[in-house]
Amino acid sequence: MEKYYSQFETCRQHEKPYCTDECPFHLDVLDFQKKMESGRWNAAYKTYKTAVGFPEIAAELCPEYCAQVCPRKDIDDSVQLHLLEKACLSLATRKNPPDFNLPMKKGKIGIIGGGISGLSCALRLSSKKYQVTVFEKNDTIDSSLSISMKNDIERQFKFEEYTLKLNTEITNLESLNFDAIYIATGKNGSDFNINKTANMNGCAYFTGGALLGLDTIHSMAFGLDIAWSIEVFLKTKTLKSVQPQPLSKVATDISHVEIIQAVIPSNKDGFTEEEAKKEAARCIRCKCDACRVNCDLTTFTNKWPLKMRDEIISSTLSSGSLLHKTPAIRLINSCSQCGLCSETCPSHIQLDTMIKEARYSLHKQCKTPGAFHQFWLNDMNFSNSEYASLAKAPSSQGECKQAFFPGCYLGGANPEYVLAPYRQLLKENPNTGILLQCCSIPANWAGNEKMLNKELDQLRNNWISMGKPELITACSSCTKHLNEYLPEIPVVSLYEVLASKNCSGEKIIGTWSVFDPCSARHFKKTQESVRTLISNSDISTEEFHDGAKHGCCGFGGQGSIANPDFADYMGKQRSLLNKNPYIVYCINCKEVFLDQGKPVKHILDILYNIEDKKPTETERRKNKIILKETLLNEFFGEKMKNKPEENKYELLISQTMQEKMDKLKLLESDVCKVLEVGEELGRKTFNAEDNTYKCYGELGHITCWVEYKIKDDLYEIINLYTHRMKIKLEEMWNGKKAEINLP
């Protein structure tokens, strides 16, 4: 895991926006704009005053450097921050500085020059209770300042103790006795042969302001900054100049920014309250938010990658303590593994890869709740069992140059999704084999390395036994997984093969949009082939505005058990991307959209006129058996030797209960196992009021409760639920010693 930590050093989450970067005072514009938009004038004034020292002067003289770097200038008009600053000053009602009764600090500072730079330095140091003396050769401070500006200076120094010596020209530094001296004698003033900084006889000397050729605003900012350098010297006796800050690396996506013209003040005095709020709202709050914009997990959890990193590190640290915090267990097992976060990150931080590695780490430490991935792993095991798997070539030699690899989910949805295209593939090439097996991606998503390697070995051996054919894949997730873990196996998309044969289907009315699965984001040829098949079918389509750069439908990573709310959120977000009905080429995407009530068709529905229906989880398991049986019978003239045992009990399940079972990922066989505990072992309770029985049983890592009625030979399921708690079974039940080795 450690190898992923350093990549976050380049994270741009805390990069300042362009305007703050350009502002000589480095005003926290995001905070200022937020407060202005909400009408918190006094709070906005405090933010502004803290940054600039003299707010009236800064607002009056600011040449609005920020406007030149505002991203809105390339969209409509730069945000009028200058006018907002003035509006803040006119709308704020509490402008007096705070009066802190603090003791004076040791340290005497002399400031030569009563111009704006020297006064800014004096304000900052006197507010920190240092002893400050300002020397001005004229009979007044900066004569270029207006009366209102001088009033601002008077207001800001209202509660500060400092000494101002007018008509006092310093010609010799040796006559002064200070710990630090700031030379701010103005344009063409004397620098006393001090080159910016010096340390002589224990006194630090600094030069700045217009003496260095700075304009008024930069001179003000320099005076505030040099106060920091002086304070550092007083505390550490070290000379440190304020270094130029590196240019902001903030990356702001403006492609989705709405055009909003700048607000024109209704009168010459500036913005009204509503106008100020409206103009502040135009600020797009520049920050590097690519992850928040493109990654569902960061948006849903309201967590930035740096926060996720810390929680993941805490959760994956090895510890035998029961008190060790694991705050990211659910987060780690929620990620869809779509990869969009790392692809859109300007620093290319691989958050998704780190999360996948975290899954492996948690599994090794036995920290992953088994219930999170139990269903998917059981389904993978069934798909690869003798009841559903098949590796066969039509030729007598048992070898072939091509083999159809539909994956495990397609045939489970409907056997015709495999049978129909296989018939066509055989028509084009009679020696096309069939490899019916799960690609092992559930083990990868579960972080189970041992199981993953075992399943990969089985798949590799089956492929070798068939003569190392090119696999024709129908699932992009399978394609992506095989490319990564079994690169020696050549693969080609089913849709590329069908498009090359100019296949077409029946035309469907209306305008449709093609939803590309996240796993096919980089399979451009597959994307183009699907669109060719749709075009061949004379179907009208409209592309998404972001192309294929949308997130996962919610199935990826198989996190719907670990975090069902997040999976549902992703499904909703993808279904709302476009008003048109969707055409998909991932069966998982189709079923997610059906659950969301989104009109959707799989490309194979169109090509082969297949019934548009989502099976129950139990039907999906049965479909896999039917598929293998049909393949053996229709294409190889063989009968299936072994089938799973029939359920022991005949169930009566309402549609509501069936939907709940599917949501909980429970099969009818699971319910029968629980019923067997109650019926065979007598471990059940009876409610005489409604004639219902209730029993429970462990199904791997979960405990399932079933409430039911018995009608003749039927078992009507009234209710059921599951949890991850383990129940210590009683040896005595209804006064009898009970067998506790449950099925």
Summary of the structure (lengths in Angstrom):
residues: 743
radius of gyration: 36.1
end to end distance: 39.2
largest distance: 113.3
contacts: 2384
relative contact order: 0.07
helix: 44%
strand: 13%
